[in-house]
Amino acid sequence: MLTRQATGTPAEFADFLGVSRTTLYEMIDELRSWGAPIQYSKSQRTFYYKEPYEISISCTLRPLRHSEDIIINGGIRSNQRSFFPDANEITWCC
């Protein structure tokens, strides 16, 4: 949306993202701290990149360690199966 200069007003953009205006501005400030040249045009009513900018994001998933699971679950160990099953537990289906 920034690249297309089609975010709308801050209120519209925040609503589209499902966040408050305050959170939107916090997100924009964070992106700016990473070097994103984000500007806002009052006349065009949109946020935009002042110059070309690209963000690369990666994500790594791994099973939780027992100690992490306890912290996340408030100290209560669940009997539910792990989100990441052991390779032997995977059932392949057609």
Secondary structure, DSSP 8 states (H G I E B T S, - for coil): -TTTT---SHHHHHHHHTS-HHHHHHHHHHHHHTT--EEEETTTTEEEESS--------------HHHHHHHTTT----S--SS--GGG-----
